[in-house]
């Protein structure tokens, strides 16, 4: 294997292949030359390895990890920038490089010499000398090779690789279309009557957006105000705008994103589903869902459907009752829409009812959740639970945008064990929506001559929350606080891993439907008294959140929970139906499938023009295809895990610390070195139960 740094690395930062990414040096023009040269070198290394491969850990797994590490370093940075600093130049370079990368990944994953060496290692006397984590890595590598078409030959192999390439291109197109369609729509409001009911935070955000497009005199008080489909704008607008006509206009635009014109994803969806089904059949599966579950925790499609149906039965009647109550509430207010509540009315009246019922609003809470204070509270919790300390390390790493922060994580002895970037704010012109955690560097031990070096993990934590406006810090909605805690949970599994093998460190080799366990677990702590009261302090006065607000927040926790549960189940069941039972080119179209599923998973049927699938990036441009159910599957695990802390006593610091260390040493430390069911049982002492999830959701366990 070549360890020499190529000469071109002196002037192409994407060829360094180690250390923190030099974001201050990377340009779109570096992408194609770097990927072309890197893949040429990796192909040579792979050929050498294939010719000399030894069916041993050091002769097979370690050199493969080094090879994969170089590719994931360079291509990972490029993919990251596509998500957070998208531009026409970067897109063009990415789309030119992607086919080359896909071709090489297919070549690597379908290497017969490598596959046979893995099989020989599994059957060799050395097998018993490997520890369980190493054995699991080898077993996963064999399975993944088989799922990547290593057993295919001739025309079947050629066709499989064509499908992989086309799917990668379609996924990128889908994501770009959603970003462009979201960015393309906006409304400039000039009359104060058009912004009636909107909170000051949204008016400030909308005025700032207006200034960014040339309305230099815009102010929060006098406008004009630019309204967009970006969530920090769209969400509050739907909740607070008293102008029903404008709510309708934004709602219809939102649900029809990327469904017409130059950004239309309709044909892309059909083609993706068609190709996935063909790919699954080439691998010997009946459906794509079966192929997807071959590497997941859920044993069968039937097991997924059983869980989803149990939760649907537990939530449907409650969701129906919630909508009826909302209609009654609207009628009592003698509103113009009281007799015919529409989709664009639900968020507005749900917010009014929540205010009336619990006497609390997002806008009342926002001043108590400035981002710096929330981070302090989050870091104090992490120290309390897991004994690690988070400190600012800004300036120690180049960043891709001026608002990005960099932090260090240290153990109880003060030794650095990980780092992470935090990119918190919405930037709709260049950054895709949603929130996510991604790997920058994974934990691994490398042998360099006689020395062994441990590379510390580094995470990307990306949110899209309300940015600082008019000299104020980012004042977060409570949902944005939950989102930050959620993504930090993913980050903890990546950063607190104790596995030294790259193939099973952190989130690597963790079954997809178990990956949400730490993230959803962390959301529960947003309601913990000590955690919440410790971080909720008014950004101007430093005053703690009033006790009455805390009690109202707790009371409102399960407000509309049946509707929220049903919404997630709707997404998951549509996803599974499309990937398991749907026949591309058959008598039923994709939209008809969604509408059919909606009859039992929505209480307000979708509008005829509702094309939400055209912007459903999770399953058409992300990793959740035939896997969206994972959120609920893992939420069963996470709720049950949190209930261990409830049983220990949330006010009992010693017990919480002890339980937290156990969670750290199992769920967070073991990564993909063991099956997630074994990891869960190591923490909880038993298999998971749905009881805690139903209890936390305010639903009745006895229905099951």
FENBELDA-V52369 format. One line per field, one symbol per residue. ss: DSSP state (a for helix, b for strand, c for the rest). psi: psi as a letter, one per 20 degrees, with the letter a starting at -180 (. if undefined). burial: 1 if it has 24 or more other ideal C-beta (glycine too) atoms within 12 Angstrom, else 0. Layout:
ss->???
psi->???
burial->???
This chain:
ss->ccccccaaaaccaaacccccccccccccaaaaaaaaaaaaaaaaaaaaaaaaccccaaaaaaaaaaaaaaaaaaaaaaaaaaaacccaaaaaaaaaaaaaaaaaaaaaaccaaaaaaaaaaaacaaaaaccaaaaaaaaaaaaaaaaccccccaaaaaaaaaaaaaaaaaaaaaaaaaaaaaaacbbbbccaaaaccccaaaaaaaaaaaaaccccccbcccbcbbbbccaaaaaaaaaacccaaaaaaaaaaaacccccaaaccaaaaaaaaaaaaaaaaacccccaaaaaacccccccaaaaaaaaaaaaaaaaaaaaaaaaaaaaaaaaccccccccccaaaaaaaaaaaaaaaacccaaaaaccbbaaaaaaaaaaaaaaaaccbbbbccccccccccccbbbbbbcccccbbbbbbbbbbccccccccccbbbbbbccbbbbbccbbbbbcbbbbbbbbbcccccccccbccaaaaaaaaaaaaaaaaaaccccccaaacccccccaaaccaaaaaaaaaaacaaaaaaacbccccccbccaaaaaaaaacccccaaaaaaaaaaaaaaaaaaaacccccccccaaaaaaaaaaaaccccccccccaaaacaaaacccccccccaaaaaaaaaaaaaaaaaaaccccaaaaaaaaaaaaaaaacccccccaaaaaaaaaccccccaaaaaaccccaaac
psi->ppjppqhihhjohijgkqaqpmhiiprhihgggghggghgghggggggghhjpplrghifgghhggghggghgghggghghhhilqqhgggggghhhghgggggggggijoghgghhgggghjrhigiiqrhggghggghggghghijkhiqrchggggghgggghhgghggggghgggghghhprpopiphhijpipqhhhhgghgghghijimhjpqhhiarpoprjpgiggghghhipinhhhggggghhgijqkjrbijpjghggggghghggggghhijqhrhghggihkrgphrhhhghggghghghihghghghggghgggghhhilrhjhimprhihghghhggggghgilqrhhhhgiilqghhggggghhghgggikqppqpkpiipqriqhiprpqqpqaijjppirrqqonhqpmhhipqraqrprpgpqpqpponciqppppqqpqpoprlrprppliqrooqrhhhghgggghhgghghghjqjpiphijqcipjpphjihighghghhhiiipgggghhhnpphgijpqpqhhgghhgghigjpkhgggghghhgghhgghghighpopjahprghhgghghhhjjqinqqqhjolhhijmhgiijajjpkjhihghghhgghghghhhhghhoiingghggghghgggifghhickirphhhgghhghjrqqqighghghikrohih.
burial->10000100100111111101111001110111111111101110110011001111100111111111111111111111111111100110111011111111111111101110111011000000010011111111111111111101000010011111111111111111111111101111100001101111111111111100000001010011111111111111111111110111111111111110001111011111111111110110101111111111110010011011111111110110011011101100000010001111111111111110010111111111111011101111111111111100100010111011111111100001111111111111111111111111111101000000011111111111111110011111111111111111111111111111111111111111111111111111111101111111101000001000110111011111111111111111111111111101000001101110110111110100011111111111111111111111111111111111110001000001001111110111111111111011011100010101111111100000
